């Protein structure tokens, strides 16, 4: 029978509940347990698919085609457990399901209310699709006290009472700030956060206290006293130099032992050498490279969270530190392109939507192509690379995407019908809803033997995750190939280009999918390993 751990947060947001959940899951795996992690988000969007990255960071896509919270990326990277659509739920999805039931008359005339109907749906989600897992870790989004999270807090309170109290644990993440003017760490915010949580019927069993410095034993004793928590269950979580140190830090603080003690399970002396090695590669590299990321959400690192981590993984494999130079695409023009990208050993244009900043990205692609700087185009970055080459190699000056205008030469166009990853036909039009109408999730692709991507993957058949509405038009393939541009990967039916590359360029590859979503610190994605290696070679040449 699965044991449940509910992770909540207080005082402020962005305390690292997701990293804490992922790290704890990894520690439990090292003890030999099978773990699943889930995210319960209180916002009213059905999923984050239509939200600006500035609102909620990147959208993480699962193999089965769900657009989910970025924390699911942490879960996968830290545990290797593939996330599913059933691992993320929002208030929007809960209410959508309830309204659909109400319209069908499934409540038999009852008044539909938050309690019990909303809380029942949340409780059903918590235990749904669980098989032989030993632990299910459920992270509750938001901060204690937020009005929108109240149904979720009530639901986990009920779940605790309904399913043998000894079978679930509450872990609360709080902040212990340091006040410069008084030279003191302050425990009062944590006390108030726990007070708020207890007023909602939940007594935390373990407190994970974030701080930028050591929390003295006396302060932890004080927190335990006022929060009704055993002193040895007040655990400090001091800022780490790299996120890959977090599992080791939490083990050293005894978090895994406290959890196992609570469930009356034996703990053993686990070896975290793998985490130690990863951290060492990050903190003590042999060299460094600079990658220019040309995008339009560069003001928020979380907008490209998986991409940042995948580049770091490529650096770990090549034993180099990867510095990211964020370049706002809207600011690029012909007069400043060299200045903005100087010092970059590789250039990457990530996924995105819309015309804003597209011409700046095209300039960056042209700069990388003509100056032999390694270039990696992901999703939108591949589409714009094909447009740039159509304009400047094939001479099609009005080459563009139908996403931007009704151009006569649509190098990139809206796909209206395709077979999804479950082999069902999907259809859409320009008037379709934006949410959930993309080619989403894992799709197969076939790589041409002898191509650069085939050599990188060492495989003819691959599976990668997609998230896009528009596809590259292959009607110019013959013209491109005569100029040394190869469409080196296609969908299995041969209709949709999946990869493009330049034969005589040191490293110029575009992919329609999102390889960053499958990269892990212990298993870096082959494209990122190869790209960072190319940047490493280039750094020695310049």
N, C-alpha and C positions, 0 to 999 in steps of 0.2 A: 504494500500500500504506500502511495506517495506521501511524503511529508511536505508541508507548505511553508514557505518563508515569504512574508510580506514586507517589502522595503518601502518605507515612506520617507519624506523629507520635510524639514522645517527650517524656519528663520528666513532663508532666501532660496531662490532657485539656483540651478547650475552648481550644486554641491558635489555632483559626481555619483548620483544614485546608480546610474547605468554602469559606470566603471566598477563601483562597489559590488553590484549584483554579478557582473561578469567575473570579477576577481574571486568572489566567494564561490561561484560555480566552478571555476577552474580548480580551486583548492579542494572542493568536495570531489571533483573528478580524480584528483591525485590520491584521494583516500579510497578510491575504487568505486565511487557511486555514480549512477547515471543521473544526469541533470537536464532539466528543461527550464528556460527562462522566458517570461512573458512580460509584456508592457501594457498597462492599462492607462489610457490617456483621457483626461477629462474634457478636452475641447469638443466642440459641436460639429466640426468637420467630420465627414464620414471617414476620411483618411487624409494624410497630409499632401496628397497628390496635386491639389490645386493651390496649395499655400506657397507664398513666396519663400525662398530659402532664407530671406532676412527675418521671416516670422518664426521659422521652426527648424532652420538648418536643412541639411540635405534630406531627400526622400530615399530611404533604403528599400530596395526591391528584392523580394524573395524569389526562390526558384518557381514557386507556384503562382507568381504574378501579383503578389500583394504589394501595395505602396504603403510603407510603414515608417515608424519612427526610427531616427538614426541610431538609437540605443541598440536596436536589433543587430546593427553592424558590430558594435562592441561585443555583444553576446556571441556572435559567430566567430569573430576573430580570436576571442579569448578561450573559447571552448571547442571550436571545430564542429559544433552541433548546428546543422542546417535549420534556420528558422522557417516557420510556415506562416501562412495567412492566419492560422488559428492562434498565433502567439502575440497578436496585437489587436486591441479593440479600443474604440473611442466612444465617447458619449453619443456622437453623431450616429455611429453604427448601431448602438444600443437602442436609441430612440427610433431610428429608421425601422428596425426590426419590430419594435413594439407597435408603432403606428400601422405598419403593414398587417400585423396580427389583428389590431383593433378594427381596421377597415374590413377585414374578412370575417369579423364577428367571432373570433376565436376566444374572446374573453367572456362570451355568453352574457352580455349585457352588463357586466361589472364596470364600476368606475375604475378607470385605469389611473394608477397612482405611482409615485416614486417608490413607496413601500406598499405592497411587495413586488410590483411588476418590474420596475427598473432594477432593483437590487437582485431580484431573482435571475434576471438576464445576466447580470454581472457575475453572480455566483456560478451560473451554468457555464459561462465562458472560462472561469478559473479552472474548473475541473474537466472541461471538454477536451477530447483528443489526447488524453493522458493514458499511457499504456503501462509500460514496465519501469517508468522513471522512479528513482528513489527520492529525488527532491524536485519540487517545482518552485522556482523563485519568481515571485510576482512583484514587479516594480510599479508603484503607483505614481503617475506623473503629477506634476504640480507641487504645491507647497501646502502643508497643513494650514487650514484657515481659509483657503480659497473656496468660494461658494460652489464652484462647479465640481470640485472633487468630493463634496459631501456624500453623494450616493455611493461612490467607490469605497469611502472609509466605512460607511454603514454596512456595505456589502461584505467587506472582509471581517468586520466585527461579527456579523451574523454567521459567516462561514466558519469562523473560529468556534462559535458556540454549537453550530450544527454538526461539526465533524470532529468530535473528540478534541478537546482543548489541548491535550498533550501532543497533538499531531500538527500543530501550526505554531509559528514563531513570528513575532513582530520585531523588525529591526528598523530603528529610526535614525536617519542621518541628519545631523545638525551642525551648526557653525559655532565655534568658540573663537570669537574675534579678539585680536590684540589691539588695545587702545594706546596709541603712541603718547598722548598727553599725560596719561596716568602710569604708563609703563606696566599695564596689567592685562592678563587674559580675562575676559569676562564670560562668566557662566550663565548669566541671567537670560540671554536669548534662548539658550538651550532649555532652561527651566520653563520659560514661558511656552516654548514650542511643545514640550512634553505635557504641560498643563492643558494646552489646547487639545492635544491628542487624547488625553485622559478624559477630558470633558465630552469627547465623542464616543467614549466607551472602550477605548483601547489603551491598555497598559503595555508600553514597549518592554521587551525582554532584554534587548541589547541596544545600546546607544553607540553609534559610530560618529565620533566628534571630529569634524574637519578643522584644521588649524594650520597656520603657517609656521608653527614652532612647537616644541615639546610642551605637552600639557602636564604640569607637575602632579604627582600622586595626590597631594592634598586637594588640588582642584578637581581631580576625577572623583575623589572621595566625596567632595561636596556635591558634585553633580549627581552621583549615585544616591546620596542621602535625600536631596530635594526632589529627585525624579522617581524615587521608589524603585531603583534598579541596583542590583548587586554591584559593588565596586569593580569586581573583576570583569563585569559586563559593560563597563564604560571604557570603550576602546578608542584610542586616538588614531586619527588618519591624517598624518602630516603630509603636506605637499611633497610630491615626488619630482625628481628631475626628469623622469619619463614615465608615461602611463604604464609601461611594461615592468616598472618596479612595484606597482601597487599590489599585485598578488603576494610578492615576497614580504612587503611591509606589513600587510594584514596578517600574514602567517606569523611574522615575528611578534605581532601584538596579540596573537592567540585567538583571532576571530573564528577560525575553523574549529578550534578546540571547544570554544564556548558554545558554538552551534551544535556540535556533536554531543557535548555534555547535556545540553538541553533535551535532546532527543534520546538520551541514554544509549548513545552509540559509542563504540570504542574508537579513539583516534590513534593514528600511528605516526611515526616519524617519516614524513614525506620529503622527497627530494625535488627541489625546484630548480635544479641545475639548468633546465631548458630556459626558464625565465631569466636566470642570472646571465646566461650566455647572450640572450637577445638584448638585455639591458646594457651589457658590456659593449656590444657592437654599436649600440646607439650612442653611448656616452664616451667610448674610447675608439673612434674610427681611425683608420690609417690615412684617410684623405677626405676630401670634400668636393662636392659639385653643387652648382647652382642651377635650379630649374625655374624658368620663367613660366608662370601660369597666367595665361591671358584670358580673363573672364570678366563678367559684369556683376558678380556677387563677391568681389574680392574684399569687401569691408567686413565680412564675417567668415572666419575660418571654418565654422561648422557647416557652412554652405557646401563645402567640398570635403567633408570629414573622411569618408572612405578613400577618396583620392589622396589626401594628405598621408593617410596611414599606408596606402599601397606604395607610394613613393618612398616612404620610410622603410618599408619592407624590402624594396629594391636596393636601398642603401645598405640595409643589414646584410643582404646576400653578398653585395660587392664590397662590404666593409668600408663604406664611405658615409660621411655625414651629408645629408641632402638638405641644402638650404633652399627655401621657397621664396622666389621673388614675385610678389603679387603685382600684376600689371592690369590696370583698369582699361578694358578694351575701348570704351568710349573716349578715352583721352588720347588714343593713338592716331597719328596722322603721318603723312609721308615725311614731314620735316623732323619729327622727333622719334621715329621708330627705332633708329639705330641707338640713340641715346637711352631710350626706355629699356631696350633689350640687351644693352651692353653688359658683359660679364656673365651672360646666361650660357651654360654649357649644353642646355637642352631647352626646348620650348614645347609647351603642352597647351592645347586648347580643349577644355573639358566640355561636357554636355551642357545644354542650355536650351532656351526657347525664346522665340521672338526676334524681331529685326534689330532692336536696340543693341548697339555695340558690335553688330555683325561685321561691318566694314573694317573696323579696327582689328578684329580677329583675322580677317582675310589678309590684311596688311602684314600681320605677324606671321601668318603661314607663308606668304610670299617671301618674307625676309628669311625664314628658316630654310625654305627650299632653295633660294638663290645663293645663300651663303654657306650651304652645307652644314648647318646646325641640326643635330638630331631633333626630329619633330614627331610628336605623338598627338594624334587627333582622336578624341573619344566622342562618339555619337555625333552631336552637332559639330564637333571638331573635325570629324571625317567629312561630313556633308559640305562644310565650308571649304575644306581642302580640295574637294572635287570641283567646287564652283571656282575657286582660285585658279586651278590648273586649266579648267575649261576656258576661262577668260584669257589667261596669259600664256598658255601652251597651245591650245587649239584655236585661239583667236576669236572665241565666241564672246564678244564684249558685253552682251546683255545677259550672259548666263546668270541665273539666279535660282532662288527657291520659291515655289508657289506659296510657301508660308508667308512670304513678304509681299508678293504682288502677283498679278496675273501676267507674268512675263511670257514672252513668246518662246523662250528656251528654258524650260523648267528642268534644270539639272537635278533638282530635288523636288519631289512632289508628294502630295498626300496619298497615303495608301488607304483604299476604301474597302478592300476585302482580303483576308488572309486566313490561313489555318493556324490556330493558336497551339500552345504547347500541349493541349489535351486533344489535338487533332480535330477540333471543332471550328467551323467557319465563323469568323468574326467579321461584322460589317459596320461601316460608319460613313458619315458624310461630313461636309463642312459645318453642318448645323448640329452635329452630335454634341452631347455634353462633353466638357473637357475632362471631367473626373472619370478615371478608370477606362478610358476609351483608347488607350495606346497599345502598342505591341509590348506587353509586359511579361516579365518572367524569363525562364530558361528556354532557349531555342537552340536547335542544332545548327551547325554550319559545316561546310565541307571546304577544306583548304587545298589549293593547287600544289601538287608536288613540285619541289624545286623552288618554291617561293620563299621569301624571307620569313613570313609568318609560319609556314610549314616547318621550317628549320627551327624556329623558336619553340613551337609547341611540340615538335617531334611527333606529330600526329596529323592524320588527314581529316579526322572527324573530331569536332570540339562541341562543347555546349557552354553557352554564355548567357548572361542575363541582359535583357533589353528594357528600354523605357523611351519610346519615341513614337511620333505620329507620322513622320515623313521619311521617305526612302529615297536613296540615290537612284536616278534613272540610268539604266545600263545601256541605253541605245547608242551612246557614244563610245562604247567599250573598244571597238576596233580602232577608232581614231586615237584613243588614249594609248592603246598598246603600241601603236606605231611610234609613239613619242616616248616610250619607255615607262609608261604608267600602267601598272598591272592591277586589275581587279582580281585579287588573289584568293578571295573567299566568297562563297555564295551560300544562300539557303539551300537545303537539300534538293529542292525542286528546281534550282538553277535560276530563279527569278529575281531574287533580292541580293544585291551586293552587300557583303558583310565586312570585307577588308579591302583596303587599297594600299598600294605601296609604289615607290619609285625605285626602279632597278639600279640606277647608277648613283644613288644618293647614299651617304654613309648610314642613315637610319631615318626613313620617312615612312611612317605607317599610320593609317587611319582605320579605326574599327567602328562599326555601327553599334556595338554593344558596350557594356560597362564592365570591363575586366576588374576594375578596382573593388567591385562588390564581392569578389571571391578570393581576394588576397588575404593572407594571414601571416603573422610574424614568423611562424614556424614553417610556413609553406607559401613563400612569396609568389605572386602570379608571374608566369614566365615572361609576359610582355613587359612588366615593370623591371624584372631582373635584366632583361636585354636592353631596355631603354636607358636605365641608369648606367649600365656598362658602357653603352655608346657615349653617354654624357661624360663618363669617367675618361674614356679615350680622348674625347674632344678637349677636355680640360687640360690634357697634357700637350695638346697641339697648339693651344692659343696662349 
